[in-house]
Amino acid sequence: MQPLNKIIETLDLEEIELNHYLATSPNEGWQRVYGGQVIGQALVAASRTVSTDRSAHSLHGYFLRAGDTDIPILYKVDRIRDGKSFTTRRVVAVQRGQAIFTMSISFQIDEEGLDHQFDMPDVPLPDALQTDEEIRQQQSKNWPAEFQDSFVGSTAIQVRPIDPVDMLHPEPAPPVQRCWMRCGEKLPDDPRIHQCVLAYLSDWSLLDTATRPHAVSFMQDNVQVASLDHAMWFHRPFRADEWLLYDQDSPSANGARGFNRGLIYNLAGELVASTTQEGLVRIHPE
């Protein structure tokens, strides 16, 4: 992951011609592009083609190929529809002439309407919890040498897990996980930036939820995991640089796929966004 002061730079795309945007990936040693980065960049590209009186209310994306961190990503925006209340865009991310990701995004004008939500779970507040980095540093003392430096150093995502597991030596646990998360740098007030940053954050831990009952981890040599799709709905205004509770569960795993859901609350207990994701989870013979 990139240092804290790089997240906005990563999401700031270059417009190379009408409806075409170019992005790069931070060189932080990852073998493939982080999925949340592609989601966030695609939302930025789509937002650049929509009038400022409309904000994204939903997005649905599919991961088609692993992204290469060493070459730029081209985002092509298709202006599907501009209606009186809703605007629809489709974005395709391309590397080496092949699509690696595609996403549809719907934007809406601000409207009044019915209002209800699920209550936020009663959980410890972030100040009472250890940081993700502190937990990993403690766990890594018992890890093999090649994993000792994993998850060490500043990241664009600040996370405080409520129910952490040892990523290298997990034990069976319910298919539920909760954590507080936020962007570690102060963001501008533009609501669209906060939506794009939250889209970036939302992919960080969601797929791991499906592996919890089975005591497996992507850090194990015989485990293959990858995001297949990602959907997100924005319900209420929020700030991505303030603590948000990510309440995640996995209702089902089957056919080498795990299905996951997430509810995102702010500190005031308002449900600000929801997510779903299905991911590939293969266990290879050792």
C-alpha positions as CSV (number, residue, x, y, z in Angstrom):
1,M,0.0,0.0,0.0
2,Q,1.1,3.5,-0.6
3,P,2.1,6.0,2.1
4,L,-0.7,8.2,3.5
5,N,0.0,11.2,1.4
6,K,-0.3,9.2,-1.9
7,I,-3.9,8.1,-1.9
8,I,-5.2,11.3,-3.5
9,E,-2.4,11.2,-6.0
10,T,-3.3,7.6,-6.9
11,L,-6.9,8.6,-7.5
12,D,-6.1,11.8,-9.5
13,L,-6.3,10.6,-13.1
14,E,-4.9,12.2,-16.2
15,E,-7.4,13.0,-18.9
16,I,-5.7,12.1,-22.2
17,E,-8.7,12.8,-24.4
18,L,-12.5,13.0,-24.1
19,N,-13.8,10.1,-21.9
20,H,-10.3,8.6,-21.6
21,Y,-8.3,8.7,-18.4
22,L,-4.8,7.3,-17.5
23,A,-3.8,6.1,-14.1
24,T,-0.7,4.6,-12.5
25,S,-0.3,2.2,-9.6
26,P,2.0,2.8,-6.5
27,N,5.1,0.6,-6.6
28,E,4.9,-1.0,-3.2
29,G,5.9,-4.6,-4.0
30,W,2.4,-6.0,-4.7
31,Q,2.2,-8.7,-7.4
32,R,-1.0,-7.3,-8.8
33,V,-3.0,-4.1,-8.6
34,Y,-5.1,-3.8,-5.4
35,G,-8.8,-4.2,-6.3
36,G,-9.9,-1.2,-4.3
37,Q,-7.6,1.0,-6.3
38,V,-9.2,0.0,-9.6
39,I,-12.7,0.5,-8.1
40,G,-11.8,4.0,-6.8
41,Q,-10.1,5.1,-10.0
42,A,-13.0,3.9,-12.2
43,L,-15.4,5.9,-10.0
44,V,-13.2,8.9,-10.4
45,A,-13.2,8.5,-14.2
46,A,-17.0,8.2,-14.3
47,S,-17.5,11.2,-11.9
48,R,-15.4,13.4,-14.1
49,T,-18.1,13.1,-16.8
50,V,-21.1,13.8,-14.6
51,S,-22.4,17.2,-13.5
52,T,-21.7,18.2,-9.9
53,D,-25.4,18.2,-8.9
54,R,-25.4,14.4,-9.0
55,S,-23.5,12.0,-6.8
56,A,-23.0,8.2,-7.2
57,H,-25.6,6.1,-5.4
58,S,-24.5,2.6,-6.6
59,L,-21.7,0.9,-8.5
60,H,-21.3,-2.7,-9.8
61,G,-18.0,-3.9,-11.0
62,Y,-16.3,-7.2,-12.3
63,F,-12.7,-8.1,-12.0
64,L,-11.7,-9.7,-15.3
65,R,-7.9,-10.0,-15.1
66,A,-5.2,-9.3,-12.6
67,G,-3.8,-5.8,-13.0
68,D,-0.1,-5.2,-13.6
69,T,1.4,-2.6,-11.2
70,D,4.2,-1.8,-13.6
71,I,2.2,-0.3,-16.4
72,P,-0.5,2.4,-16.6
73,I,-4.2,1.6,-16.6
74,L,-6.5,3.2,-19.2
75,Y,-10.0,4.0,-18.1
76,K,-12.6,4.4,-20.9
77,V,-15.9,6.0,-19.9
78,D,-19.1,5.3,-21.9
79,R,-21.8,7.9,-21.3
80,I,-24.8,5.5,-21.3
81,R,-27.5,7.9,-20.2
82,D,-28.2,11.4,-18.9
83,G,-31.7,11.5,-17.5
84,K,-33.6,14.1,-15.5
85,S,-32.8,12.5,-12.2
86,F,-30.3,9.7,-12.9
87,T,-27.1,9.5,-14.9
88,T,-25.5,6.1,-15.9
89,R,-21.9,5.5,-16.8
90,R,-19.9,2.4,-17.8
91,V,-16.2,2.3,-17.3
92,V,-13.7,-0.3,-18.7
93,A,-10.1,-0.4,-17.3
94,V,-7.6,-1.6,-19.9
95,Q,-4.0,-2.8,-19.9
96,R,-2.1,-4.2,-22.9
97,G,-5.3,-3.8,-25.0
98,Q,-7.3,-6.1,-22.7
99,A,-10.1,-5.3,-20.2
100,I,-9.0,-6.0,-16.6
101,F,-12.1,-4.5,-14.9
102,T,-15.5,-3.2,-15.9
103,M,-17.9,-1.2,-13.8
104,S,-21.4,0.4,-14.1
105,I,-22.1,3.5,-11.9
106,S,-25.5,5.2,-11.4
107,F,-25.6,8.9,-10.2
108,Q,-28.7,10.7,-8.9
109,I,-29.7,14.3,-8.0
110,D,-30.2,15.0,-4.3
111,E,-33.8,14.1,-3.4
112,E,-35.9,13.8,-0.3
113,G,-37.7,10.5,0.5
114,L,-38.3,7.7,3.0
115,D,-35.6,7.2,5.6
116,H,-34.8,4.2,7.8
117,Q,-31.7,2.0,8.5
118,F,-30.4,-0.9,10.5
119,D,-28.9,0.2,13.9
120,M,-25.2,0.1,14.2
121,P,-23.8,-2.8,16.3
122,D,-22.7,-2.1,19.8
123,V,-18.9,-2.3,19.5
124,P,-15.8,-0.8,21.1
125,L,-14.8,2.6,19.8
126,P,-11.6,2.9,17.8
127,D,-9.6,4.7,20.6
128,A,-10.1,1.5,22.7
129,L,-8.5,-0.8,20.1
130,Q,-5.1,-1.6,18.8
131,T,-4.1,-0.6,15.3
132,D,-3.9,-3.2,12.6
133,E,-0.2,-2.5,12.3
134,E,0.4,-3.1,16.1
135,I,-1.5,-6.4,15.9
136,R,0.5,-7.6,12.8
137,Q,3.8,-6.7,14.4
138,Q,2.9,-8.8,17.5
139,Q,1.7,-11.7,15.4
140,S,4.7,-11.6,13.1
141,K,7.1,-12.4,15.9
142,N,6.0,-16.1,15.5
143,W,5.9,-16.0,11.7
144,P,8.7,-17.4,9.4
145,A,11.4,-14.9,8.5
146,E,10.0,-14.3,5.0
147,F,6.8,-12.9,6.5
148,Q,8.4,-10.8,9.2
149,D,8.1,-7.5,7.3
150,S,4.6,-8.1,6.1
151,F,2.1,-5.3,6.9
152,V,4.7,-3.1,8.5
153,G,4.8,0.7,7.8
154,S,2.4,3.4,7.1
155,T,-0.5,2.7,4.7
156,A,-3.2,4.7,3.0
157,I,-5.7,2.8,5.1
158,Q,-5.9,3.1,8.9
159,V,-7.6,0.0,10.4
160,R,-8.5,-1.0,13.9
161,P,-9.9,-4.6,14.0
162,I,-12.4,-5.5,16.6
163,D,-12.0,-9.3,16.3
164,P,-8.5,-9.9,14.6
165,V,-7.2,-13.3,13.6
166,D,-3.7,-14.4,13.0
167,M,-3.3,-14.1,9.3
168,L,-0.7,-16.9,9.0
169,H,-2.1,-19.3,11.6
170,P,-5.9,-18.6,11.7
171,E,-8.3,-20.6,13.9
172,P,-11.9,-21.3,12.9
173,A,-14.2,-18.4,13.7
174,P,-17.7,-17.2,12.7
175,P,-18.0,-15.7,9.2
176,V,-18.2,-12.2,10.7
177,Q,-15.6,-9.5,11.1
178,R,-15.8,-5.9,12.2
179,C,-13.2,-3.1,12.1
180,W,-13.0,0.7,12.1
181,M,-11.3,2.2,9.1
182,R,-10.5,5.6,7.6
183,C,-8.2,7.4,5.3
184,G,-5.2,8.5,7.3
185,E,-4.8,11.9,5.6
186,K,-7.1,14.9,5.7
187,L,-9.3,15.0,2.6
188,P,-10.8,18.0,0.8
189,D,-14.5,18.7,1.4
190,D,-15.7,17.5,-2.0
191,P,-18.2,14.7,-1.3
192,R,-17.1,12.9,-4.5
193,I,-13.6,12.5,-3.2
194,H,-14.9,10.9,-0.1
195,Q,-17.0,8.5,-2.2
196,C,-14.0,7.5,-4.3
197,V,-11.7,7.1,-1.2
198,L,-14.4,4.9,0.5
199,A,-14.6,2.8,-2.7
200,Y,-10.9,2.4,-2.4
201,L,-11.1,1.3,1.3
202,S,-14.1,-1.0,0.9
203,D,-12.2,-3.8,-0.8
204,W,-9.5,-4.0,1.9
205,S,-10.9,-6.8,4.1
206,L,-14.3,-7.9,2.7
207,L,-13.2,-11.2,1.0
208,D,-11.3,-12.4,4.1
209,T,-14.7,-12.8,5.8
210,A,-15.5,-15.9,3.8
211,T,-12.3,-17.7,4.9
212,R,-12.8,-17.3,8.6
213,P,-14.9,-20.4,9.4
214,H,-12.4,-22.6,7.4
215,A,-9.2,-21.4,9.2
216,V,-7.4,-20.5,5.9
217,S,-5.6,-17.4,4.8
218,F,-4.3,-15.9,1.6
219,M,-0.8,-16.0,3.2
220,Q,-0.8,-19.8,3.1
221,D,0.9,-21.3,0.0
222,N,-2.0,-23.6,-0.9
223,V,-4.7,-20.9,-0.8
224,Q,-5.7,-18.8,-3.8
225,V,-8.0,-15.9,-3.4
226,A,-9.1,-13.1,-5.7
227,S,-12.0,-10.7,-5.9
228,L,-14.5,-11.6,-8.7
229,D,-17.0,-8.7,-8.4
230,H,-17.8,-5.8,-6.1
231,A,-21.0,-3.8,-5.6
232,M,-21.5,-0.7,-3.4
233,W,-24.4,1.6,-2.5
234,F,-24.0,5.1,-1.0
235,H,-26.8,6.0,1.4
236,R,-25.9,9.1,3.3
237,P,-23.1,11.8,3.2
238,F,-19.9,10.9,5.1
239,R,-16.3,11.7,5.5
240,A,-13.8,9.0,4.6
241,D,-11.1,10.7,6.7
242,E,-13.2,10.1,9.9
243,W,-13.6,6.6,11.5
244,L,-16.1,4.3,9.8
245,L,-17.3,1.0,11.2
246,Y,-17.1,-1.8,8.6
247,D,-19.5,-4.6,9.7
248,Q,-18.9,-7.6,7.4
249,D,-20.4,-11.1,7.2
250,S,-20.3,-14.0,4.8
251,P,-23.7,-15.8,4.4
252,S,-22.3,-18.5,2.0
253,A,-19.2,-20.2,0.5
254,N,-19.6,-22.8,-2.2
255,G,-18.2,-23.8,-5.6
256,A,-14.7,-22.2,-4.8
257,R,-16.5,-18.9,-4.2
258,G,-17.2,-16.9,-1.1
259,F,-20.1,-14.4,-0.8
260,N,-19.6,-11.4,1.5
261,R,-21.6,-8.4,2.6
262,G,-20.7,-5.2,4.5
263,L,-22.5,-2.3,6.2
264,I,-20.5,0.9,6.8
265,Y,-21.5,3.3,9.7
266,N,-20.1,6.6,10.8
267,L,-19.3,7.4,14.5
268,A,-22.8,8.9,14.8
269,G,-24.3,5.5,14.0
270,E,-25.6,6.5,10.6
271,L,-25.5,3.8,7.9
272,V,-23.6,5.6,5.1
273,A,-22.9,2.8,2.6
274,S,-23.3,-1.0,1.9
275,T,-21.2,-3.4,0.0
276,T,-21.3,-7.0,-1.4
277,Q,-18.6,-9.0,-3.0
278,E,-18.1,-12.5,-4.3
279,G,-14.5,-13.8,-4.4
280,L,-12.6,-16.8,-5.6
281,V,-11.3,-19.0,-2.8
282,R,-9.5,-22.1,-4.0
283,I,-7.7,-24.6,-1.7
284,H,-5.0,-26.5,-3.7
285,P,-3.5,-29.8,-2.6
286,E,-0.4,-29.3,-0.5
